[in-house]
Amino acid sequence: MSTKPPSMQEVIKRLHDFWAAHGCSIWQPYSEKVGAGTMNPATVLRVLGPEPWNVAYVEPSFRPDDGRYAENPNRMQMHHQYQVILKPDPGNPQELYLSSLEAIGLDRTRHDIRFVEDNWESPALGAWGLGWEVWLDGQEITQFTYFQQSGSLALDPVSVEITYGLDRIVMYLQHKTQVWDIDVDGQHTFAELYRDPEIENCVYEFELADVERMKRLYEIYREEAAACIARGLAIPAHDYVLRQSHTFNLLDARGAIGVTERAKFFADMRSQAKAVSELYVEQRQRQEFPWLANEKGAKETGSEGAGEIAQSPNLQSPLSTPQSFVLELGSEELPAQDVVDGLRQLEEKLAALLAQYKLTYESLRVVGTTRRLTAYVTDLAPMQADEVVERRGPALAQAYDSLNQPTRALEGFARGQGVRLDEIEVRDNYVYAVKRVTGRPAAAVLPDLCLELLNGLRWGKAMRWNSSGIAYSRPLRWIVALYGDQVVPFTWAGVTTGKTSRGPRFADAAARLPAGAFTSFAVADASSYFDAVAAQGVVIDRDERRQLVEELVRRAAETVGGTVPDEPALLDEVTDLIEAPTALLGTFEARYLDLPAPVLIGVMKKHQRYFPVTKGGALVNHFVAVANSNELAHPDVVREGYEGVIRARYADAAYFYRADTSRSLESFSPRLATLTFHTKLGSMLDRVERLKVLAPQVAAMLGAGEADIATVSRAAELSKADLMTNMVVEMTSLQGIIGEIYAVKSGESAAVAQAIREQYLPRSAGDDAPASLPGLALSLADKMDALAGLFAVKAIPTGSADPFGLRRAALGIVNSLIATGTDFSVRAGLAAAG
């Protein structure tokens, strides 16, 4: 049997065969240029309405801004997507997707494959969904989304969208370091077929495309779309919306779209996309949604709304002794922040509900990973505590007549409270109904308690996925609920409780299961839960897992004599992306160390969740990555993948750095006019003009001399220029840091460069304050300008939202003054800013 990797053509054929075997129609690429397979009518229109629809197709996708003149290993202005739509959710779409990777020749046991939160939105189409990017050894290979809205219309049923990055996947399968070496059909390489068109398109998109002509074309396309909409022609109208979208992307690549203009373009396209969507739904409705007839016998994935009590055949007579209780909520991968928030909610809400339901217990523990949130209660009482319920009734004078006989008022009160007249008590000139309520068995009340608990969970972003209409952070797939060895019976979000949990992803891979299947394991009783989970290789306790990640990362760095800087936020995120950690040391080319260290570290942390390695405080050409596995079968393969990804990322960073440093920092400032600070406060360039006046005044208030005031003035002039650089657009966390680096390269003084960086300090609680007087002056001026201006236009923080970070700005002022021991009148500073 040949071991030659499949050609790109063969991979497409295998995907067609796989998805056709799972009920998908095989569609064709669309005739218009699109930015993604989503824009093909087979997706963006067919996901609308109630009709079922499963489809798969290849889509060449054009994104001018991603062009690199064919210099990047895997980033291009034209790439190939393989698009799959499953409507409605089949219940196991992730497992089907993972099986499709096996079908094209990717051995899951040899790789680290993960679902990492990445929510998708198209402002132009009025479409959005929640989901993940799928990582193959650190490389994003697929976007996996549960569509919630398209054309500004809510979707019911929800569709699953799977968008494969076809070129990158084939590159991996063929063990190529760059996409240009891919074998397309057994005869031609990717470079032979696509390199010249890629370079020519980049020349056109970045150098030749005429902005004014593009704007005129955009208006023509908008008018044509409007005419088609007026005639009720959905598909022609959609075509012209797509042409608008591509023309907008060309204008954006030419740097011709400001923030305010961008919002207007998006609003125009979104309005027309909504009109097209409404036309399409109306057309299908007039045809009486003919494909609904094909749905006969389709399985409902849930319809109980807020949940219901299920019947359990093994629910026996009430238990007489305290038992452990466990509730495991099993889902598709939760976002890292939702693991922490979910555990907090479980602990707080369950403790309150146990008290409300009068169930005593010994201890409550919450643990969890990206795929399971678990509450564990020890020695939960078998019965509710008996309760004495007392209700005060009418005054004694109204309760009995002059003959000391009960009045109608008393009789009505007793009847309403369900007590006999001889059970009425008299105290303090009032009558009281006193009822002694015997507690119910814990097993009888736990279903209601659990439903109340689950219905009370709230998420920053929640999604629907089935006909239950219930929203959760990510699709819920199983629930283990046990009191002792008895199942606590209920159904929520289409899932009925039981004793069966699911194994981790790496166990699924090792089991070599049929397509769409997953591993599972039984939990005999609540007290054996932790042993059962540990036997699967899952480190379920978050604190234990965090400590293990930290230890493994440290050991990996020590193998090359390095250390890992303290990165608590990154450590937290990595902890909550995995169920079991394995750390791998990786290497990148030493030549990339010529790039600024903050850039290299920023790429590692933001894009890859890698830990940087240093020696003597200096960055070295190593990193540590953490895989989701208790024992990697092929660590060298995974490491090679990690290294390939960072190589491509650094190639991109080098491209940005060369482009940015080919000009002075000051030359970026004029484009700040296109970046809106606030609609009532003007652009970022307007803000710079205010800082040029305010910052020297603040410096004078701080007692600065002429030299420092001159430094502050120049730093204020350049303070926001780096916001328009490629590097900061790509990684906004580097604002100020890049400004300092580029200022030095542009010949500015070290003092000016330092002040540019220090304007953003402190960035968070515990961060350093500005160390220089010019930096402190610019930092105070920056924050006071924001506070004075935004409060003046009523952009005031609320209890739940602070979009402009005004609380952080106010705290930054106070903390900087305290940290530097500076005497400064904030009132006078704000007056100057106002």
DAHU-V324992 format. One record per residue. PHI is phi as a letter, one per 20 degrees, with the letter a starting at -180 (NA if undefined). PSI is psi in radians with two decimals (* if undefined). NEAR is the number of other ideal C-beta (glycine too) atoms within 10 Angstrom. Layout:
BEGIN
phi=(PHI:PHI)
psi=(PSI:PSI)
near=(NEAR:NEAR)
END
This chain:
BEGIN
phi=(NA:f:d:f:f:f:f:g:f:f:f:f:f:f:f:g:f:f:f:f:f:d:n:e:f:e:e:d:g:e:e:d:f:c:e:a:f:g:f:f:g:f:d:f:e:f:f:f:m:e:f:f:a:c:b:b:a:e:c:f:c:d:c:g:f:e:f:c:l:m:e:e:f:b:d:b:f:c:c:d:d:d:d:c:c:c:c:e:g:f:n:b:f:f:f:f:g:f:f:f:f:f:f:e:o:e:e:f:f:e:c:d:d:c:d:d:g:a:e:d:b:c:g:f:e:m:c:b:a:d:r:b:e:e:d:d:l:n:e:f:d:b:d:c:c:e:f:d:b:b:l:m:d:f:e:b:f:f:d:e:d:c:d:f:e:g:f:f:f:f:g:f:f:e:l:e:e:b:f:f:e:g:e:f:b:n:c:c:e:g:f:f:e:c:f:f:g:f:f:f:f:f:g:f:f:e:c:d:g:e:f:f:f:f:f:f:f:g:f:f:f:f:f:f:f:f:f:f:f:f:e:m:e:f:f:g:f:f:g:f:f:f:f:f:f:f:f:g:f:f:f:f:f:e:m:d:d:e:f:f:f:g:f:f:g:f:f:f:f:f:f:f:f:f:f:f:f:f:f:f:f:f:f:f:f:f:e:m:l:f:f:f:f:f:e:g:n:f:f:f:e:q:b:e:m:f:o:b:f:e:e:d:f:d:f:d:f:g:f:d:c:g:c:f:c:c:c:d:d:e:b:f:g:f:g:g:f:f:f:f:f:f:f:f:f:g:f:f:f:f:g:f:f:f:f:f:e:l:d:e:b:e:b:c:c:d:c:r:c:f:d:b:d:c:d:c:d:e:l:f:g:f:c:f:f:f:c:d:d:c:c:e:d:f:f:g:f:e:e:c:e:f:e:m:e:f:e:f:f:f:f:f:f:f:f:f:e:m:c:e:f:f:e:f:d:d:b:l:m:c:e:c:e:d:d:d:e:f:f:e:f:g:f:e:e:f:g:f:f:f:f:f:f:f:f:e:f:c:c:g:c:d:c:e:b:b:f:f:m:f:d:b:g:b:g:e:d:b:c:d:c:c:d:m:d:e:f:e:e:a:c:b:l:m:d:e:f:a:d:d:d:d:f:f:g:f:f:g:f:f:f:l:e:f:g:n:e:b:e:b:b:e:d:f:b:g:f:e:g:f:f:f:f:f:f:e:n:e:e:e:f:f:f:f:f:f:f:f:g:g:f:f:f:f:f:f:f:f:f:d:m:d:c:d:g:f:c:f:f:f:f:f:f:f:g:e:d:c:d:b:e:c:e:c:e:d:c:c:f:f:f:f:f:f:f:g:g:g:f:f:f:f:f:g:f:f:e:d:l:e:e:f:d:c:c:l:n:d:f:d:e:c:b:c:d:d:e:e:a:e:a:f:f:c:f:f:f:f:g:g:f:g:f:f:f:f:f:f:f:f:f:f:f:f:f:f:f:f:f:f:e:f:b:f:f:f:f:e:f:g:f:f:f:e:d:f:e:b:g:e:d:n:e:f:f:f:f:g:f:f:f:f:e:f:g:f:f:f:g:f:f:e:n:f:e:f:f:f:f:f:f:f:f:f:f:f:f:d:g:d:f:f:f:e:f:g:f:f:g:f:c:f:f:e:g:n:f:f:g:f:f:f:f:f:f:e:n:f:f:f:f:f:f:f:f:f:f:f:g:e:e:f:f:b:g:n:f:f:e:g:e:d:f:g:f:f:f:f:f:f:f:g:f:f:f:f:f:f:f:f:f:f:e:m:e:e:f:d:f:d:b:b:f:e:m:f:f:f:f:f:f:f:f:f:f:f:f:f:f:e:m:e:e:b:e:f:g:f:f:f:f:f:f:f)
psi=(2.29:2.44:0.13:2.27:2.64:2.57:2.92:-0.69:-0.73:-0.66:-0.77:-0.77:-0.75:-0.68:-0.74:-0.83:-0.75:-0.91:-0.52:-0.67:-0.32:0.51:0.22:2.43:2.45:1.98:3.14:2.74:2.67:2.81:-0.11:2.73:2.24:2.69:-0.27:2.79:-0.36:-0.59:-0.20:2.38:-0.43:-0.34:-1.13:-0.47:-0.70:-0.35:-0.21:2.67:3.09:-0.11:2.46:2.63:2.09:2.24:2.68:2.46:2.77:2.47:1.91:2.24:2.39:2.12:1.61:-0.67:-0.33:-0.02:2.45:0.42:0.56:0.41:-0.30:2.53:-0.54:0.32:2.14:2.81:-0.36:2.12:2.95:2.27:2.64:2.05:2.32:2.34:2.25:1.94:2.00:3.13:2.18:-0.11:-0.37:0.79:-0.61:-0.76:-0.66:-0.77:-0.83:-0.63:-0.58:-0.55:-0.69:-0.68:-0.49:0.09:0.22:1.99:1.89:-0.42:-0.26:0.01:2.83:1.81:2.19:2.67:1.97:2.25:2.26:1.75:2.44:2.48:2.43:1.68:-0.56:-0.61:-0.11:0.69:2.52:2.83:2.90:2.56:-2.40:2.84:2.46:2.22:2.31:1.82:0.78:-0.23:2.25:2.12:-0.24:2.53:2.20:2.01:2.43:1.84:2.22:-0.48:2.51:2.44:0.54:0.24:2.33:2.45:2.31:1.84:2.86:2.46:2.56:2.20:2.21:2.02:1.78:2.38:1.53:-0.77:-0.78:-0.69:-0.78:-0.66:-0.73:-0.81:-0.61:0.07:0.74:2.58:-0.22:2.64:-0.47:-0.33:0.01:2.42:1.96:-0.80:0.28:-0.16:-0.58:2.55:2.88:-0.70:-0.72:-0.59:-0.57:-0.22:-0.86:-0.84:-0.64:-0.84:-0.78:-0.72:-0.64:-0.74:-0.79:-0.86:-0.62:-0.31:-0.61:-0.65:2.12:2.12:-0.80:-0.71:-0.69:-0.69:-0.67:-0.72:-0.74:-0.79:-0.68:-0.80:-0.66:-0.74:-0.70:-0.70:-0.74:-0.70:-0.73:-0.71:-0.74:-0.53:0.03:0.47:1.63:-0.86:-0.85:-0.68:-0.74:-0.72:-0.74:-0.51:-0.71:-0.68:-0.66:-0.78:-0.79:-0.66:-0.70:-0.77:-0.64:-0.78:-0.69:-0.75:-0.49:0.02:0.48:0.14:1.99:3.02:-0.80:-0.76:-0.71:-0.79:-0.68:-0.78:-0.84:-0.73:-0.73:-0.87:-0.69:-0.70:-0.77:-0.64:-0.65:-0.75:-0.72:-0.76:-0.75:-0.69:-0.79:-0.80:-0.70:-0.70:-0.83:-0.62:-0.70:-0.53:0.09:0.67:1.20:-0.48:-0.16:-0.45:-0.44:-0.11:0.10:2.28:0.00:2.49:2.25:2.39:0.17:2.40:0.40:0.08:-2.04:0.03:2.83:2.74:2.26:2.79:2.30:2.08:-0.38:0.23:1.93:-2.89:2.69:2.42:2.62:-0.14:2.72:2.52:2.78:2.64:2.34:2.41:1.97:2.14:1.86:2.27:3.03:2.88:2.11:2.58:2.62:-0.75:-0.45:-0.39:-0.86:-0.82:-0.67:-0.74:-0.71:-0.80:-0.76:-0.80:-0.84:-0.83:-0.66:-0.70:-0.75:-0.70:-0.65:-0.68:-0.75:-0.70:0.07:0.83:2.04:2.74:2.95:-0.90:2.73:2.24:2.37:2.37:2.86:2.90:-3.01:-0.32:-0.08:2.31:2.23:2.35:2.35:2.16:2.27:2.59:0.87:2.22:2.50:-0.30:2.61:2.65:2.44:2.64:2.38:2.03:2.15:2.25:2.27:2.38:-2.67:2.85:2.70:-0.66:-0.49:-0.22:-0.51:2.52:-2.99:-0.35:0.21:0.52:2.58:2.37:2.97:-0.56:-0.76:-0.73:-0.73:-0.69:-0.80:-0.74:-0.73:-0.51:-0.10:0.56:2.75:2.80:-0.56:-0.05:-0.02:2.37:2.61:2.19:2.43:0.69:0.39:2.75:2.62:2.39:2.10:2.06:2.36:1.86:2.11:2.33:2.58:2.80:2.49:-0.71:-0.46:-0.50:-0.30:-0.65:-0.80:-0.73:-0.79:-0.73:-0.71:-0.68:-0.88:-0.68:-0.29:-0.09:2.42:2.51:2.61:-0.76:2.12:2.79:2.71:2.69:-0.28:-3.05:-0.08:-0.45:-0.04:2.49:2.38:2.94:-0.79:2.84:2.24:2.27:-0.39:2.69:2.16:2.16:1.91:2.34:1.88:-2.19:0.17:2.40:2.33:1.90:2.08:2.88:2.32:2.34:0.62:0.08:2.23:2.39:2.76:-2.85:0.09:2.16:3.05:2.62:2.96:2.92:-0.69:-0.44:-0.66:-0.77:-0.76:-0.42:-0.24:1.01:2.85:2.82:2.26:-0.01:2.95:2.80:2.67:2.86:2.65:2.51:1.92:-0.75:2.94:-0.68:-0.36:0.13:-0.88:-0.67:-0.69:-0.72:-0.74:-0.60:-0.35:-0.05:0.14:2.25:1.63:-0.44:2.11:-0.75:-0.75:-0.73:-0.70:-0.78:-0.67:-0.76:-0.83:-0.76:-0.77:-0.68:-0.76:-0.80:-0.71:-0.76:-0.61:-0.36:-0.33:0.35:0.39:3.03:2.83:2.13:2.68:2.06:1.23:-0.67:-0.75:-0.72:-0.74:-0.80:-0.81:-0.71:-0.66:0.15:-0.09:2.88:-0.39:2.32:2.48:2.18:2.43:2.34:2.26:2.90:2.55:2.89:2.32:-0.41:-0.43:-0.23:-0.19:-0.36:2.69:2.39:-0.71:-0.55:-0.84:-0.78:-0.71:-0.74:-0.81:-0.84:-0.83:-0.87:-0.60:-0.24:0.69:2.67:2.21:2.68:2.35:2.77:2.15:0.52:-0.11:2.45:2.41:2.97:0.90:2.81:2.87:2.21:2.67:2.08:2.72:1.45:2.53:-0.30:1.84:2.28:-0.53:1.24:-0.57:-0.62:-0.79:-0.76:-0.75:-0.68:-0.80:-0.76:-0.65:-0.66:-0.82:-0.53:-0.80:-0.69:-0.76:-0.54:-0.69:-0.77:-0.70:-0.65:-0.82:-0.78:-0.76:-0.77:-0.75:-0.79:0.04:-0.07:2.94:2.74:-0.70:-0.52:-0.25:-0.31:-0.74:-0.57:-0.17:-0.33:-0.38:-0.09:1.95:2.26:-0.94:2.48:-0.52:-0.09:0.09:-2.86:3.08:-0.52:-0.68:-0.68:-0.71:-0.72:-0.67:-0.73:-0.56:-0.48:-0.80:-0.76:-0.78:-0.59:-0.76:-0.72:-0.72:-0.70:-0.52:-0.01:0.40:2.58:-3.12:-0.70:-0.78:-0.65:-0.68:-0.69:-0.79:-0.73:-0.80:-0.69:-0.68:-0.67:-0.60:0.07:-0.60:0.11:-0.61:-0.22:-0.38:0.05:2.71:-0.69:-0.74:-0.58:-0.67:-0.67:1.60:-0.39:-0.24:0.11:2.44:-0.84:-0.85:-0.63:-0.75:-0.82:-0.82:-0.53:-0.77:-0.77:-0.43:0.01:0.16:2.79:2.74:-0.59:-0.72:-0.80:-0.75:-0.73:-0.64:-0.76:-0.74:-0.21:-0.47:-0.01:2.58:2.44:-0.42:3.01:2.30:-0.11:2.83:2.61:2.85:2.40:-0.34:2.69:-0.78:-0.67:-0.72:-0.75:-0.79:-0.64:-0.82:-0.75:-0.76:-0.79:-0.66:-0.59:-0.75:-0.81:-0.87:-0.80:-0.83:-0.60:-0.60:-0.57:0.29:0.41:1.12:2.46:2.59:-3.14:-0.50:-0.16:2.43:1.20:-0.45:0.10:0.65:-0.58:-0.78:-0.65:-0.79:-0.78:-0.62:-0.69:-0.89:-0.84:-0.64:-0.75:-0.69:-0.82:-0.59:-0.03:0.65:2.33:2.03:2.40:1.81:-0.65:-0.78:-0.66:-0.76:-0.62:-0.71:-0.64:-0.55:*)
near=(3:5:5:10:17:18:19:26:15:18:23:20:13:15:24:16:13:21:25:13:10:17:12:19:14:13:19:10:17:20:9:17:18:22:22:21:30:26:27:26:17:22:28:30:23:23:27:24:22:16:18:16:21:19:21:25:24:20:24:15:25:20:19:23:15:19:23:18:16:21:16:19:21:25:20:27:24:18:21:23:24:23:25:26:27:26:23:23:19:16:17:16:20:22:20:20:22:24:19:23:24:16:16:22:17:18:13:18:15:17:23:28:24:21:24:18:21:16:16:21:14:21:15:22:27:22:27:17:24:25:27:23:20:26:24:22:23:25:23:18:21:26:22:24:25:25:26:24:19:26:25:16:18:10:21:13:20:25:25:26:27:24:25:28:22:26:21:24:24:27:25:22:20:19:11:19:14:18:27:21:14:25:20:17:11:11:10:15:17:23:16:11:16:23:16:11:13:23:16:13:20:21:13:15:21:18:8:9:18:11:13:8:10:19:15:12:17:21:13:14:22:20:11:17:27:15:13:22:22:10:10:10:16:22:13:15:24:27:20:23:29:26:19:24:23:21:23:25:22:23:21:17:21:18:13:16:19:16:13:13:16:16:14:11:21:17:13:19:24:19:17:25:29:17:20:28:25:16:21:22:18:13:14:20:11:8:10:8:14:9:14:14:9:11:12:6:5:10:7:10:18:20:12:20:13:13:22:14:15:17:7:18:7:9:17:11:7:13:18:9:8:18:23:21:30:25:26:24:28:18:22:21:28:26:24:19:16:25:24:17:18:22:18:11:18:22:14:12:17:22:15:13:18:22:11:10:17:17:22:14:19:11:10:16:13:21:22:24:25:26:27:23:25:23:24:19:23:16:13:22:19:17:20:18:12:10:11:8:12:11:13:12:22:15:12:14:10:15:21:17:12:5:5:7:8:16:14:9:15:21:12:13:23:20:11:11:17:10:19:9:12:6:14:19:12:12:11:8:9:15:23:17:20:14:13:9:12:9:17:15:17:28:23:15:18:25:24:15:20:25:18:17:21:21:12:13:18:10:18:9:15:15:20:21:30:21:18:22:15:22:16:22:26:24:25:21:20:19:24:25:25:25:24:21:17:22:22:28:21:23:19:27:25:22:23:18:22:19:18:13:24:20:20:25:26:27:21:21:22:17:13:11:16:8:15:17:15:18:17:15:14:11:21:12:16:25:17:16:23:18:10:18:25:12:11:19:16:23:22:22:19:18:9:12:22:18:14:18:25:20:12:16:25:15:12:23:24:13:11:14:11:20:15:21:13:8:17:9:9:21:19:17:19:25:25:23:24:29:25:23:22:20:22:24:21:24:15:22:12:9:10:19:15:9:19:20:14:18:22:22:19:21:23:25:19:16:18:19:20:27:27:23:26:16:13:8:7:8:21:19:16:22:28:26:27:25:25:24:26:17:11:19:14:13:17:10:17:24:20:16:22:25:19:24:25:26:17:20:24:21:18:21:23:17:16:19:22:11:12:21:15:8:12:16:27:16:12:21:20:11:17:22:15:18:16:19:22:15:11:11:19:15:20:22:18:16:22:20:15:19:25:17:14:24:30:22:17:27:27:15:16:21:11:19:11:7:11:21:20:17:29:34:19:22:33:29:18:23:29:26:27:26:20:22:23:17:25:23:15:16:20:11:14:23:21:25:21:28:29:25:25:27:26:16:15:17:9:23:15:12:19:27:23:22:34:33:24:26:29:21:21:19:13:10:9:7:13:11:19:25:12:20:23:31:27:28:33:34:27:28:28:27:25:25:25:22:20:18:21:21:15:13:11:7:17:11:16:7:5:5:7:14:9:18:14:17:10:18:19:16:15:24:21:10:17:23:17:10:16:17:7:15:9:18:10:15:8:13:24:16:11:18:23:13)
END
